[in-house]
Amino acid sequence: MHNLQEALKTRRTIGQAIGIVMERYQLSDARSFAFLTRLSQHRNVRLNKIAQELVNTVGTRPQDDSR
């Protein structure tokens, strides 16, 4: 049961990261996933760790008040 919960959490985090990349760089979901997997391979870090790092940065980015 713990493995299933962990897998769902990982999937959710990767999905959030894909959404962040889509919004920031105006990419499709497939291209955003490819971007994250290339970054994972280049840094030799697991995809879920890359995704978690990206998701963690969202709350720390300064807000753009020009909108």
N, C-alpha and C positions, 0 to 999 in steps of 0.2 A: 504494500500500500504506500509506503514512504517513497519508493521509486516512482510510482505513478504520479504522486503529488509533485515530486521534484521535476519530472519530465514535463508536467503541465506548466509549472512555474517557468522552466527554461523556455518552453515554447512561447509562452506569453511575453517573456522578456525579449526574445528574438523578434517577435512580432512588433513590439513597441519600438525596438531599434530600427526595424525596417521602416516603420511609419515615420520616425524621426528623419532618417536619411531621405525618404521620399519627399518630405516637406522641405527640408533644408536645401536639397539639390535638385528638386523638381524631376525626380526619376520615377520610373515605374516600380512596382513591387519586385518584379523579377530582377531589374537592374540594381535595385537597392540591396537585395539579397546577395547578388553577385559581388557587389562592392564590399559588403561585410565579409563574405567568405574570402575574397582576395586579401583583405586587410588581416583577417585571421591567419591566413597562410603566410603572408609576408612577415607578420610579427611572431609567428609560431606560437599563437595563443588560441585556446579553444574559443569557438564562436560564441558560446554562451557567456564567456568572460568579456569578450569584446562588446557584446550586446549590453551586458550589465554596466560596463564602464560608460557607454554612450547614454544609456537611460539615466544613470546617476548624474550626468552633466546637465541634463535638462533643467533640473531645479536650481542649478547654480549659475546658469547663464543670466547676464544682465538683461532686463527687459528693454525692448526698443519702444520708447515712448512716442515715436513719430507716427504710429498707426492711429 
